[in-house]
Amino acid sequence: MKARVKWVEGMAFMAESDSGHGIMLDGSPEIGGRNLGARPMEMVLMGLGGCTAIDVMVILGKQRQPVEDCWIELDAERADVAAPKVFTKIHVHYVVKGSGLDPKQVERAVKLSAEKYCSVSAMLKGSVDITYDFEIKS
C-alpha cells in the first residue's frame, strides 16, 4: 500500500491513496491553515471509525442480521502536552438500527472487530486506551 501527500498552499496538502482516491488535508488556522480539509489526527480517528464500521457490517451481513442503518460515534482525548499531542483515549460507540436485530450478534460483531479484525484498532491498541459500546435502535 502506498500514498502520496503533496503540498498545495499554506498548510494545505492533497493526499492520494494507492487506489486513486484523494482528500484534502489542512492545518488549523493557528498554524497557518485555512480549514480547507480535515486535520491529520481527525483522519486517524475517522480511519478507525471506517475500519471498524466495515468489519461490523460484514460480520452482521454474514449473520444475516436485518441492519437498516449503522453509524459509529468516536470521542477521543489527546495528550495534554505541547507535542506530540497523541490520542490517549478513544471511545467508540456503535449505533445499529434494524427491526429484529439480535443483541448478542451485534455484541459479537463489535467484539470481533475490536479484538480481531480492525487493523487501525490493532495499530492504536498498544498506546491508546480504546473502549467500545453499542446500542440498537429499531
N, CA, C and O atoms as CSV, one atom per row, in Angstrom:
chain,resi,resn,atom,element,x,y,z
A,1,MET,N,N,0.856,-1.167,0.000
A,1,MET,CA,C,0.000,0.000,0.000
A,1,MET,C,C,0.903,1.231,0.000
A,1,MET,O,O,1.906,1.296,0.711
A,2,LYS,N,N,0.520,2.185,-0.807
A,2,LYS,CA,C,1.273,3.426,-0.902
A,2,LYS,C,C,0.303,4.603,-0.871
A,2,LYS,O,O,-0.893,4.458,-1.126
A,3,ALA,N,N,0.850,5.761,-0.554
A,3,ALA,CA,C,0.087,7.001,-0.589
A,3,ALA,C,C,1.046,8.124,-0.949
A,3,ALA,O,O,2.265,7.984,-0.848
A,4,ARG,N,N,0.468,9.235,-1.369
A,4,ARG,CA,C,1.258,10.409,-1.707
A,4,ARG,C,C,0.570,11.613,-1.103
A,4,ARG,O,O,-0.651,11.749,-1.184
A,5,VAL,N,N,1.356,12.485,-0.496
A,5,VAL,CA,C,0.836,13.721,0.077
A,5,VAL,C,C,1.610,14.865,-0.558
A,5,VAL,O,O,2.832,14.938,-0.434
A,6,LYS,N,N,0.890,15.768,-1.246
A,6,LYS,CA,C,1.533,16.864,-1.966
A,6,LYS,C,C,1.054,18.200,-1.441
A,6,LYS,O,O,-0.142,18.420,-1.251
A,7,TRP,N,N,1.997,19.081,-1.211
A,7,TRP,CA,C,1.700,20.425,-0.735
A,7,TRP,C,C,0.918,21.193,-1.791
A,7,TRP,O,O,1.261,21.158,-2.973
A,8,VAL,N,N,-0.141,21.890,-1.362
A,8,VAL,CA,C,-0.949,22.715,-2.253
A,8,VAL,C,C,-0.622,24.183,-2.030
A,8,VAL,O,O,-0.184,24.875,-2.949
A,9,GLU,N,N,-0.839,24.663,-0.790
A,9,GLU,CA,C,-0.507,26.035,-0.401
A,9,GLU,C,C,-0.649,26.156,1.103
A,9,GLU,O,O,-1.340,25.353,1.730
A,10,GLY,N,N,-0.007,27.145,1.682
A,10,GLY,CA,C,-0.116,27.349,3.129
A,10,GLY,C,C,0.184,26.062,3.873
A,10,GLY,O,O,1.293,25.534,3.786
A,11,MET,N,N,-0.799,25.554,4.603
A,11,MET,CA,C,-0.684,24.283,5.306
A,11,MET,C,C,-1.625,23.236,4.711
A,11,MET,O,O,-1.945,22.242,5.362
A,12,ALA,N,N,-2.066,23.464,3.470
A,12,ALA,CA,C,-2.981,22.540,2.800
A,12,ALA,C,C,-2.196,21.546,1.934
A,12,ALA,O,O,-1.255,21.912,1.229
A,13,PHE,N,N,-2.609,20.292,2.012
A,13,PHE,CA,C,-1.979,19.210,1.255
A,13,PHE,C,C,-3.061,18.342,0.622
A,13,PHE,O,O,-4.147,18.184,1.181
A,14,MET,N,N,-2.764,17.787,-0.530
A,14,MET,CA,C,-3.662,16.819,-1.158
A,14,MET,C,C,-3.053,15.444,-0.927
A,14,MET,O,O,-1.921,15.175,-1.331
A,15,ALA,N,N,-3.817,14.581,-0.271
A,15,ALA,CA,C,-3.375,13.211,-0.025
A,15,ALA,C,C,-4.090,12.304,-1.012
A,15,ALA,O,O,-5.304,12.399,-1.194
A,16,GLU,N,N,-3.324,11.422,-1.649
A,16,GLU,CA,C,-3.919,10.494,-2.611
A,16,GLU,C,C,-3.493,9.077,-2.262
A,16,GLU,O,O,-2.320,8.805,-2.004
A,17,SER,N,N,-4.468,8.187,-2.260
A,17,SER,CA,C,-4.209,6.792,-1.922
A,17,SER,C,C,-3.764,6.016,-3.151
A,17,SER,O,O,-3.897,6.474,-4.286
A,18,ASP,N,N,-3.242,4.849,-2.896
A,18,ASP,CA,C,-2.814,3.938,-3.951
A,18,ASP,C,C,-3.977,3.594,-4.894
A,18,ASP,O,O,-3.770,3.322,-6.076
A,19,SER,N,N,-5.193,3.611,-4.356
A,19,SER,CA,C,-6.366,3.274,-5.169
A,19,SER,C,C,-6.884,4.470,-5.972
A,19,SER,O,O,-7.877,4.355,-6.690
A,20,GLY,N,N,-6.205,5.624,-5.850
A,20,GLY,CA,C,-6.564,6.783,-6.649
A,20,GLY,C,C,-7.540,7.751,-6.017
A,20,GLY,O,O,-7.997,8.683,-6.679
A,21,HIS,N,N,-7.872,7.553,-4.742
A,21,HIS,CA,C,-8.799,8.453,-4.068
A,21,HIS,C,C,-8.027,9.543,-3.336
A,21,HIS,O,O,-7.005,9.282,-2.702
A,22,GLY,N,N,-8.531,10.760,-3.435
A,22,GLY,CA,C,-7.847,11.883,-2.825
A,22,GLY,C,C,-8.686,12.575,-1.778
A,22,GLY,O,O,-9.916,12.528,-1.801
A,23,ILE,N,N,-7.983,13.225,-0.849
A,23,ILE,CA,C,-8.648,14.003,0.190
A,23,ILE,C,C,-7.748,15.172,0.569
A,23,ILE,O,O,-6.526,15.045,0.632
A,24,MET,N,N,-8.380,16.304,0.818
A,24,MET,CA,C,-7.644,17.497,1.208
A,24,MET,C,C,-7.362,17.450,2.703
A,24,MET,O,O,-8.250,17.145,3.499
A,25,LEU,N,N,-6.133,17.750,3.078
A,25,LEU,CA,C,-5.739,17.890,4.480
A,25,LEU,C,C,-5.338,19.343,4.692
A,25,LEU,O,O,-4.817,19.986,3.780
A,26,ASP,N,N,-5.576,19.856,5.879
A,26,ASP,CA,C,-5.159,21.226,6.174
A,26,ASP,C,C,-4.867,21.351,7.653
A,26,ASP,O,O,-5.408,20.609,8.473
A,27,GLY,N,N,-4.015,22.289,7.984
A,27,GLY,CA,C,-3.714,22.587,9.374
A,27,GLY,C,C,-4.716,23.579,9.931
A,27,GLY,O,O,-5.509,24.168,9.197
A,28,SER,N,N,-4.666,23.749,11.222
A,28,SER,CA,C,-5.566,24.706,11.878
A,28,SER,C,C,-5.145,26.135,11.533
A,28,SER,O,O,-3.993,26.374,11.169
A,29,PRO,N,N,-6.068,27.074,11.645
A,29,PRO,CA,C,-5.718,28.476,11.387
A,29,PRO,C,C,-4.585,28.980,12.289
A,29,PRO,O,O,-3.838,29.881,11.908
A,30,GLU,N,N,-4.462,28.395,13.484
A,30,GLU,CA,C,-3.414,28.825,14.415
A,30,GLU,C,C,-2.009,28.590,13.855
A,30,GLU,O,O,-1.065,29.269,14.258
A,31,ILE,N,N,-1.863,27.646,12.941
A,31,ILE,CA,C,-0.543,27.372,12.372
A,31,ILE,C,C,-0.465,27.762,10.898
A,31,ILE,O,O,0.471,27.373,10.199
A,32,GLY,N,N,-1.440,28.525,10.429
A,32,GLY,CA,C,-1.408,28.997,9.049
A,32,GLY,C,C,-2.322,28.261,8.100
A,32,GLY,O,O,-2.318,28.541,6.901
A,33,GLY,N,N,-3.106,27.325,8.604
A,33,GLY,CA,C,-4.069,26.623,7.757
A,33,GLY,C,C,-5.292,27.489,7.500
A,33,GLY,O,O,-5.495,28.511,8.156
A,34,ARG,N,N,-6.100,27.072,6.542
A,34,ARG,CA,C,-7.319,27.820,6.208
A,34,ARG,C,C,-8.563,26.974,6.354
A,34,ARG,O,O,-9.618,27.333,5.831
A,35,ASN,N,N,-8.461,25.853,7.057
A,35,ASN,CA,C,-9.611,24.978,7.284
A,35,ASN,C,C,-10.182,24.442,5.972
A,35,ASN,O,O,-11.399,24.347,5.815
A,36,LEU,N,N,-9.308,24.094,5.034
A,36,LEU,CA,C,-9.726,23.579,3.732
A,36,LEU,C,C,-9.976,22.078,3.734
A,36,LEU,O,O,-10.538,21.540,2.781
A,37,GLY,N,N,-9.563,21.405,4.795
A,37,GLY,CA,C,-9.728,19.961,4.843
A,37,GLY,C,C,-9.553,19.444,6.259
A,37,GLY,O,O,-9.310,20.208,7.193
A,38,ALA,N,N,-9.681,18.140,6.399
A,38,ALA,CA,C,-9.544,17.502,7.709
A,38,ALA,C,C,-8.104,17.599,8.202
A,38,ALA,O,O,-7.162,17.659,7.411
A,39,ARG,N,N,-7.956,17.613,9.514
A,39,ARG,CA,C,-6.634,17.560,10.131
A,39,ARG,C,C,-6.153,16.107,10.094
A,39,ARG,O,O,-6.977,15.192,10.095
A,40,PRO,N,N,-4.856,15.881,10.062
A,40,PRO,CA,C,-4.345,14.506,10.037
A,40,PRO,C,C,-4.833,13.645,11.207
A,40,PRO,O,O,-5.149,12.474,10.997
A,41,MET,N,N,-4.904,14.176,12.418
A,41,MET,CA,C,-5.376,13.368,13.545
A,41,MET,C,C,-6.865,13.061,13.413
A,41,MET,O,O,-7.320,12.013,13.870
A,42,GLU,N,N,-7.628,13.960,12.795
A,42,GLU,CA,C,-9.030,13.658,12.515
A,42,GLU,C,C,-9.118,12.486,11.540
A,42,GLU,O,O,-10.012,11.647,11.652
A,43,MET,N,N,-8.198,12.430,10.593
A,43,MET,CA,C,-8.190,11.333,9.629
A,43,MET,C,C,-7.902,10.000,10.320
A,43,MET,O,O,-8.480,8.974,9.961
A,44,VAL,N,N,-7.009,10.016,11.309
A,44,VAL,CA,C,-6.731,8.788,12.058
A,44,VAL,C,C,-8.008,8.317,12.756
A,44,VAL,O,O,-8.352,7.136,12.707
A,45,LEU,N,N,-8.706,9.252,13.407
A,45,LEU,CA,C,-9.939,8.916,14.114
A,45,LEU,C,C,-11.012,8.417,13.139
A,45,LEU,O,O,-11.695,7.430,13.416
A,46,MET,N,N,-11.157,9.096,12.009
A,46,MET,CA,C,-12.130,8.659,11.006
A,46,MET,C,C,-11.725,7.316,10.407
A,46,MET,O,O,-12.586,6.501,10.075
A,47,GLY,N,N,-10.427,7.082,10.267
A,47,GLY,CA,C,-9.948,5.800,9.769
A,47,GLY,C,C,-10.328,4.660,10.693
A,47,GLY,O,O,-10.738,3.591,10.240
A,48,LEU,N,N,-10.190,4.894,12.002
A,48,LEU,CA,C,-10.612,3.890,12.978
A,48,LEU,C,C,-12.102,3.618,12.836
A,48,LEU,O,O,-12.525,2.462,12.794
A,49,GLY,N,N,-12.898,4.681,12.761
A,49,GLY,CA,C,-14.346,4.518,12.627
A,49,GLY,C,C,-14.734,3.780,11.363
A,49,GLY,O,O,-15.598,2.903,11.394
A,50,GLY,N,N,-14.110,4.122,10.259
A,50,GLY,CA,C,-14.420,3.463,8.999
A,50,GLY,C,C,-14.015,1.999,8.998
A,50,GLY,O,O,-14.750,1.143,8.503
A,51,CYS,N,N,-12.850,1.714,9.550
A,51,CYS,CA,C,-12.352,0.334,9.586
A,51,CYS,C,C,-13.283,-0.560,10.402
A,51,CYS,O,O,-13.679,-1.632,9.945
A,52,THR,N,N,-13.624,-0.124,11.590
A,52,THR,CA,C,-14.461,-0.955,12.449
A,52,THR,C,C,-15.899,-1.016,11.935
A,52,THR,O,O,-16.562,-2.040,12.099
A,53,ALA,N,N,-16.392,0.057,11.317
A,53,ALA,CA,C,-17.748,0.045,10.749
A,53,ALA,C,C,-17.851,-0.992,9.629
A,53,ALA,O,O,-18.836,-1.725,9.548
A,54,ILE,N,N,-16.844,-1.052,8.775
A,54,ILE,CA,C,-16.850,-2.042,7.698
A,54,ILE,C,C,-16.851,-3.445,8.284
A,54,ILE,O,O,-17.624,-4.301,7.857
A,55,ASP,N,N,-15.976,-3.681,9.272
A,55,ASP,CA,C,-15.936,-5.001,9.921
A,55,ASP,C,C,-17.305,-5.395,10.454
A,55,ASP,O,O,-17.797,-6.488,10.175
A,56,VAL,N,N,-17.915,-4.504,11.219
A,56,VAL,CA,C,-19.197,-4.810,11.862
A,56,VAL,C,C,-20.269,-5.102,10.820
A,56,VAL,O,O,-21.052,-6.037,10.985
A,57,MET,N,N,-20.312,-4.319,9.755
A,57,MET,CA,C,-21.321,-4.557,8.722
A,57,MET,C,C,-21.082,-5.875,7.984
A,57,MET,O,O,-22.038,-6.572,7.644
A,58,VAL,N,N,-19.829,-6.221,7.736
A,58,VAL,CA,C,-19.532,-7.511,7.091
A,58,VAL,C,C,-19.968,-8.658,7.997
A,58,VAL,O,O,-20.606,-9.609,7.543
A,59,ILE,N,N,-19.622,-8.564,9.275
A,59,ILE,CA,C,-19.973,-9.625,10.225
A,59,ILE,C,C,-21.487,-9.747,10.371
A,59,ILE,O,O,-22.025,-10.854,10.338
A,60,LEU,N,N,-22.175,-8.621,10.531
A,60,LEU,CA,C,-23.634,-8.662,10.667
A,60,LEU,C,C,-24.297,-9.174,9.387
A,60,LEU,O,O,-25.331,-9.840,9.449
A,61,GLY,N,N,-23.714,-8.871,8.244
A,61,GLY,CA,C,-24.239,-9.396,6.983
A,61,GLY,C,C,-24.106,-10.915,6.912
A,61,GLY,O,O,-25.026,-11.601,6.469
A,62,LYS,N,N,-22.971,-11.434,7.345
A,62,LYS,CA,C,-22.776,-12.885,7.362
A,62,LYS,C,C,-23.718,-13.561,8.351
A,62,LYS,O,O,-24.098,-14.717,8.163
A,63,GLN,N,N,-24.097,-12.834,9.412
A,63,GLN,CA,C,-25.041,-13.362,10.405
A,63,GLN,C,C,-26.485,-13.183,9.945
A,63,GLN,O,O,-27.420,-13.590,10.634
A,64,ARG,N,N,-26.657,-12.578,8.786
A,64,ARG,CA,C,-27.982,-12.298,8.233
A,64,ARG,C,C,-28.847,-11.451,9.182
A,64,ARG,O,O,-30.051,-11.670,9.319
A,65,GLN,N,N,-28.197,-10.492,9.820
A,65,GLN,CA,C,-28.928,-9.584,10.698
A,65,GLN,C,C,-29.597,-8.501,9.845
A,65,GLN,O,O,-28.992,-8.020,8.887
A,66,PRO,N,N,-30.832,-8.110,10.173
A,66,PRO,CA,C,-31.584,-7.146,9.360
A,66,PRO,C,C,-31.192,-5.691,9.653
A,66,PRO,O,O,-31.982,-4.931,10.212
A,67,VAL,N,N,-29.980,-5.317,9.274
A,67,VAL,CA,C,-29.479,-3.956,9.525
A,67,VAL,C,C,-30.114,-2.983,8.540
A,67,VAL,O,O,-30.082,-3.200,7.329
A,68,GLU,N,N,-30.689,-1.911,9.073
A,68,GLU,CA,C,-31.268,-0.849,8.247
A,68,GLU,C,C,-30.353,0.362,8.200
A,68,GLU,O,O,-30.372,1.121,7.231
A,69,ASP,N,N,-29.548,0.548,9.247
A,69,ASP,CA,C,-28.634,1.687,9.314
A,69,ASP,C,C,-27.571,1.378,10.354
A,69,ASP,O,O,-27.786,0.569,11.256
A,70,CYS,N,N,-26.437,2.020,10.222
A,70,CYS,CA,C,-25.351,1.825,11.178
A,70,CYS,C,C,-24.468,3.060,11.151
A,70,CYS,O,O,-24.131,3.563,10.080
A,71,TRP,N,N,-24.097,3.547,12.314
A,71,TRP,CA,C,-23.122,4.627,12.374
A,71,TRP,C,C,-22.273,4.460,13.629
A,71,TRP,O,O,-22.666,3.814,14.601
A,72,ILE,N,N,-21.105,5.066,13.565
A,72,ILE,CA,C,-20.121,4.975,14.631
A,72,ILE,C,C,-19.831,6.385,15.106
A,72,ILE,O,O,-19.525,7.266,14.302
A,73,GLU,N,N,-19.926,6.601,16.411
A,73,GLU,CA,C,-19.575,7.889,17.008
A,73,GLU,C,C,-18.296,7.694,17.804
A,73,GLU,O,O,-18.224,6.820,18.668
A,74,LEU,N,N,-17.288,8.503,17.515
A,74,LEU,CA,C,-15.996,8.366,18.168
A,74,LEU,C,C,-15.694,9.617,18.985
A,74,LEU,O,O,-15.943,10.738,18.541
A,75,ASP,N,N,-15.160,9.415,20.173
A,75,ASP,CA,C,-14.802,10.509,21.055
A,75,ASP,C,C,-13.377,10.267,21.530
A,75,ASP,O,O,-13.106,9.269,22.198
A,76,ALA,N,N,-12.472,11.168,21.192
A,76,ALA,CA,C,-11.061,10.971,21.515
A,76,ALA,C,C,-10.536,12.063,22.431
A,76,ALA,O,O,-10.959,13.217,22.366
A,77,GLU,N,N,-9.609,11.670,23.281
A,77,GLU,CA,C,-8.869,12.617,24.121
A,77,GLU,C,C,-7.422,12.574,23.675
A,77,GLU,O,O,-6.891,11.523,23.314
A,78,ARG,N,N,-6.792,13.752,23.708
A,78,ARG,CA,C,-5.390,13.843,23.308
A,78,ARG,C,C,-4.527,14.214,24.503
A,78,ARG,O,O,-5.008,14.784,25.482
A,79,ALA,N,N,-3.264,13.888,24.410
A,79,ALA,CA,C,-2.309,14.181,25.477
A,79,ALA,C,C,-2.271,15.681,25.738
A,79,ALA,O,O,-2.337,16.493,24.815
A,80,ASP,N,N,-2.164,16.023,26.996
A,80,ASP,CA,C,-2.138,17.427,27.408
A,80,ASP,C,C,-0.684,17.891,27.529
A,80,ASP,O,O,-0.218,18.270,28.603
A,81,VAL,N,N,0.009,17.848,26.400
A,81,VAL,CA,C,1.404,18.282,26.319
A,81,VAL,C,C,1.562,19.137,25.078
A,81,VAL,O,O,0.666,19.195,24.235
A,82,ALA,N,N,2.690,19.794,24.967
A,82,ALA,CA,C,2.929,20.639,23.790
A,82,ALA,C,C,3.008,19.794,22.523
A,82,ALA,O,O,2.372,20.111,21.518
A,83,ALA,N,N,3.785,18.726,22.574
A,83,ALA,CA,C,3.906,17.845,21.405
A,83,ALA,C,C,4.607,16.566,21.831
A,83,ALA,O,O,5.456,16.627,22.720
A,84,PRO,N,N,4.316,15.458,21.272
A,84,PRO,CA,C,3.228,15.227,20.320
A,84,PRO,C,C,1.898,15.050,21.049
A,84,PRO,O,O,1.847,14.423,22.107
A,85,LYS,N,N,0.850,15.587,20.497
A,85,LYS,CA,C,-0.479,15.514,21.108
A,85,LYS,C,C,-1.198,14.257,20.609
A,85,LYS,O,O,-2.191,14.327,19.885
A,86,VAL,N,N,-0.661,13.113,21.022
A,86,VAL,CA,C,-1.203,11.821,20.601
A,86,VAL,C,C,-2.544,11.557,21.277
A,86,VAL,O,O,-2.877,12.180,22.285
A,87,PHE,N,N,-3.300,10.634,20.715
A,87,PHE,CA,C,-4.524,10.189,21.371
A,87,PHE,C,C,-4.142,9.371,22.602
A,87,PHE,O,O,-3.233,8.542,22.558
A,88,THR,N,N,-4.849,9.617,23.692
A,88,THR,CA,C,-4.640,8.831,24.910
A,88,THR,C,C,-5.837,7.922,25.171
A,88,THR,O,O,-5.682,6.826,25.709
A,89,LYS,N,N,-7.027,8.377,24.789
A,89,LYS,CA,C,-8.249,7.596,24.960
A,89,LYS,C,C,-9.152,7.806,23.760
A,89,LYS,O,O,-9.258,8.912,23.230
A,90,ILE,N,N,-9.802,6.732,23.341
A,90,ILE,CA,C,-10.820,6.820,22.285
A,90,ILE,C,C,-11.982,5.942,22.720
A,90,ILE,O,O,-11.804,4.784,23.097
A,91,HIS,N,N,-13.179,6.521,22.658
A,91,HIS,CA,C,-14.377,5.720,22.913
A,91,HIS,C,C,-15.126,5.583,21.590
A,91,HIS,O,O,-15.379,6.567,20.895
A,92,VAL,N,N,-15.475,4.340,21.258
A,92,VAL,CA,C,-16.177,4.035,20.018
A,92,VAL,C,C,-17.586,3.571,20.384
A,92,VAL,O,O,-17.767,2.576,21.086
A,93,HIS,N,N,-18.568,4.307,19.898
A,93,HIS,CA,C,-19.975,3.989,20.176
A,93,HIS,C,C,-20.640,3.605,18.859
A,93,HIS,O,O,-20.707,4.410,17.930
A,94,TYR,N,N,-21.133,2.366,18.786
A,94,TYR,CA,C,-21.797,1.849,17.603
A,94,TYR,C,C,-23.295,2.009,17.781
A,94,TYR,O,O,-23.838,1.699,18.841
A,95,VAL,N,N,-23.956,2.486,16.754
A,95,VAL,CA,C,-25.411,2.539,16.742
A,95,VAL,C,C,-25.857,1.713,15.533
A,95,VAL,O,O,-25.540,2.033,14.388
A,96,VAL,N,N,-26.598,0.647,15.820
A,96,VAL,CA,C,-27.078,-0.233,14.759
A,96,VAL,C,C,-28.602,-0.204,14.801
A,96,VAL,O,O,-29.214,-0.416,15.848
A,97,LYS,N,N,-29.195,0.061,13.652
A,97,LYS,CA,C,-30.645,0.172,13.570
A,97,LYS,C,C,-31.208,-0.951,12.715
A,97,LYS,O,O,-30.673,-1.272,11.654
A,98,GLY,N,N,-32.303,-1.547,13.197
A,98,GLY,CA,C,-32.986,-2.586,12.437
A,98,GLY,C,C,-34.007,-3.298,13.293
A,98,GLY,O,O,-33.802,-3.469,14.495
A,99,SER,N,N,-35.089,-3.711,12.697
A,99,SER,CA,C,-36.117,-4.477,13.410
A,99,SER,C,C,-35.686,-5.935,13.487
A,99,SER,O,O,-35.344,-6.544,12.474
A,100,GLY,N,N,-35.705,-6.483,14.684
A,100,GLY,CA,C,-35.364,-7.887,14.856
A,100,GLY,C,C,-33.886,-8.182,14.988
A,100,GLY,O,O,-33.476,-9.333,14.839
A,101,LEU,N,N,-33.070,-7.168,15.266
A,101,LEU,CA,C,-31.645,-7.407,15.475
A,101,LEU,C,C,-31.439,-8.204,16.761
A,101,LEU,O,O,-32.106,-7.954,17.765
A,102,ASP,N,N,-30.529,-9.148,16.728
A,102,ASP,CA,C,-30.185,-9.950,17.902
A,102,ASP,C,C,-29.051,-9.242,18.641
A,102,ASP,O,O,-27.941,-9.157,18.118
A,103,PRO,N,N,-29.311,-8.728,19.861
A,103,PRO,CA,C,-28.274,-8.008,20.606
A,103,PRO,C,C,-26.988,-8.821,20.798
A,103,PRO,O,O,-25.898,-8.250,20.791
A,104,LYS,N,N,-27.096,-10.122,20.966
A,104,LYS,CA,C,-25.908,-10.968,21.143
A,104,LYS,C,C,-25.059,-10.990,19.867
A,104,LYS,O,O,-23.831,-11.025,19.935
A,105,GLN,N,N,-25.715,-10.971,18.715
A,105,GLN,CA,C,-24.987,-10.968,17.445
A,105,GLN,C,C,-24.315,-9.611,17.200
A,105,GLN,O,O,-23.196,-9.548,16.691
A,106,VAL,N,N,-25.008,-8.530,17.566
A,106,VAL,CA,C,-24.418,-7.195,17.424
A,106,VAL,C,C,-23.208,-7.086,18.358
A,106,VAL,O,O,-22.152,-6.597,17.956
A,107,GLU,N,N,-23.365,-7.536,19.588
A,107,GLU,CA,C,-22.259,-7.506,20.545
A,107,GLU,C,C,-21.073,-8.324,20.024
A,107,GLU,O,O,-19.924,-7.896,20.129
A,108,ARG,N,N,-21.355,-9.482,19.473
A,108,ARG,CA,C,-20.300,-10.345,18.932
A,108,ARG,C,C,-19.572,-9.647,17.780
A,108,ARG,O,O,-18.345,-9.706,17.698
A,109,ALA,N,N,-20.316,-8.990,16.897
A,109,ALA,CA,C,-19.711,-8.288,15.759
A,109,ALA,C,C,-18.789,-7.168,16.239
A,109,ALA,O,O,-17.681,-7.007,15.729
A,110,VAL,N,N,-19.250,-6.401,17.216
A,110,VAL,CA,C,-18.439,-5.315,17.775
A,110,VAL,C,C,-17.170,-5.887,18.412
A,110,VAL,O,O,-16.073,-5.372,18.195
A,111,LYS,N,N,-17.330,-6.945,19.191
A,111,LYS,CA,C,-16.185,-7.550,19.872
A,111,LYS,C,C,-15.180,-8.123,18.872
A,111,LYS,O,O,-13.974,-7.938,19.040
A,112,LEU,N,N,-15.652,-8.808,17.845
A,112,LEU,CA,C,-14.747,-9.356,16.837
A,112,LEU,C,C,-13.973,-8.255,16.113
A,112,LEU,O,O,-12.776,-8.394,15.864
A,113,SER,N,N,-14.650,-7.178,15.782
A,113,SER,CA,C,-13.964,-6.073,15.122
A,113,SER,C,C,-12.910,-5.489,16.052
A,113,SER,O,O,-11.759,-5.302,15.656
A,114,ALA,N,N,-13.302,-5.202,17.288
A,114,ALA,CA,C,-12.400,-4.558,18.247
A,114,ALA,C,C,-11.195,-5.423,18.587
A,114,ALA,O,O,-10.082,-4.914,18.720
A,115,GLU,N,N,-11.407,-6.715,18.728
A,115,GLU,CA,C,-10.349,-7.589,19.227
A,115,GLU,C,C,-9.596,-8.368,18.154
A,115,GLU,O,O,-8.501,-8.867,18.412
A,116,LYS,N,N,-10.172,-8.479,16.945
A,116,LYS,CA,C,-9.545,-9.345,15.966
A,116,LYS,C,C,-9.340,-8.708,14.588
A,116,LYS,O,O,-8.254,-8.818,14.020
A,117,TYR,N,N,-10.350,-8.053,14.050
A,117,TYR,CA,C,-10.319,-7.689,12.642
A,117,TYR,C,C,-9.884,-6.268,12.297
A,117,TYR,O,O,-9.284,-6.059,11.243
A,118,CYS,N,N,-10.162,-5.298,13.141
A,118,CYS,CA,C,-9.892,-3.899,12.772
A,118,CYS,C,C,-8.390,-3.598,12.832
A,118,CYS,O,O,-7.796,-3.561,13.909
A,119,SER,N,N,-7.800,-3.388,11.676
A,119,SER,CA,C,-6.365,-3.118,11.576
A,119,SER,C,C,-5.977,-1.802,12.244
A,119,SER,O,O,-4.927,-1.717,12.881
A,120,VAL,N,N,-6.803,-0.791,12.104
A,120,VAL,CA,C,-6.496,0.505,12.709
A,120,VAL,C,C,-6.519,0.382,14.225
A,120,VAL,O,O,-5.631,0.898,14.904
A,121,SER,N,N,-7.521,-0.292,14.756
A,121,SER,CA,C,-7.604,-0.529,16.194
A,121,SER,C,C,-6.382,-1.287,16.687
A,121,SER,O,O,-5.830,-0.962,17.738
A,122,ALA,N,N,-5.958,-2.292,15.938
A,122,ALA,CA,C,-4.789,-3.082,16.327
A,122,ALA,C,C,-3.530,-2.218,16.384
A,122,ALA,O,O,-2.692,-2.407,17.265
A,123,MET,N,N,-3.391,-1.279,15.459
A,123,MET,CA,C,-2.222,-0.398,15.467
A,123,MET,C,C,-2.232,0.560,16.651
A,123,MET,O,O,-1.185,0.860,17.224
A,124,LEU,N,N,-3.415,1.036,17.014
A,124,LEU,CA,C,-3.525,2.006,18.102
A,124,LEU,C,C,-3.531,1.358,19.481
A,124,LEU,O,O,-3.188,1.998,20.475
A,125,LYS,N,N,-3.918,0.095,19.540
A,125,LYS,CA,C,-4.177,-0.604,20.799
A,125,LYS,C,C,-3.048,-0.504,21.821
A,125,LYS,O,O,-3.330,-0.352,23.010
A,126,GLY,N,N,-1.809,-0.582,21.417
A,126,GLY,CA,C,-0.695,-0.561,22.346
A,126,GLY,C,C,-0.463,0.764,23.034
A,126,GLY,O,O,0.139,0.806,24.108
A,127,SER,N,N,-0.931,1.853,22.434
A,127,SER,CA,C,-0.645,3.174,23.002
A,127,SER,C,C,-1.881,3.999,23.355
A,127,SER,O,O,-1.766,5.059,23.969
A,128,VAL,N,N,-3.054,3.517,22.970
A,128,VAL,CA,C,-4.284,4.273,23.220
A,128,VAL,C,C,-5.274,3.370,23.942
A,128,VAL,O,O,-5.450,2.208,23.576
A,129,ASP,N,N,-5.919,3.913,24.971
A,129,ASP,CA,C,-6.979,3.190,25.673
A,129,ASP,C,C,-8.253,3.316,24.840
A,129,ASP,O,O,-8.866,4.382,24.787
A,130,ILE,N,N,-8.646,2.214,24.188
A,130,ILE,CA,C,-9.828,2.230,23.324
A,130,ILE,C,C,-10.942,1.440,24.000
A,130,ILE,O,O,-10.768,0.274,24.352
A,131,THR,N,N,-12.087,2.093,24.175
A,131,THR,CA,C,-13.255,1.440,24.754
A,131,THR,C,C,-14.378,1.439,23.721
A,131,THR,O,O,-14.409,2.264,22.808
A,132,TYR,N,N,-15.296,0.491,23.890
A,132,TYR,CA,C,-16.378,0.300,22.925
A,132,TYR,C,C,-17.692,0.078,23.651
A,132,TYR,O,O,-17.724,-0.496,24.740
A,133,ASP,N,N,-18.767,0.534,23.044
A,133,ASP,CA,C,-20.111,0.120,23.450
A,133,ASP,C,C,-21.017,0.235,22.231
A,133,ASP,O,O,-20.609,0.736,21.183
A,134,PHE,N,N,-22.244,-0.233,22.383
A,134,PHE,CA,C,-23.168,-0.197,21.265
A,134,PHE,C,C,-24.590,-0.013,21.764
A,134,PHE,O,O,-24.910,-0.273,22.924
A,135,GLU,N,N,-25.422,0.439,20.857
A,135,GLU,CA,C,-26.856,0.493,21.114
A,135,GLU,C,C,-27.583,0.043,19.870
A,135,GLU,O,O,-27.092,0.182,18.750
A,136,ILE,N,N,-28.759,-0.497,20.091
A,136,ILE,CA,C,-29.605,-0.953,18.995
A,136,ILE,C,C,-30.848,-0.087,18.957
A,136,ILE,O,O,-31.493,0.138,19.981
A,137,LYS,N,N,-31.174,0.393,17.783
A,137,LYS,CA,C,-32.406,1.147,17.579
A,137,LYS,C,C,-33.278,0.374,16.608
A,137,LYS,O,O,-32.795,-0.200,15.632
A,138,SER,N,N,-34.580,0.372,16.896
A,138,SER,CA,C,-35.482,-0.333,15.980
A,138,SER,C,C,-36.369,0.650,15.238
A,138,SER,O,O,-37.195,0.242,14.422
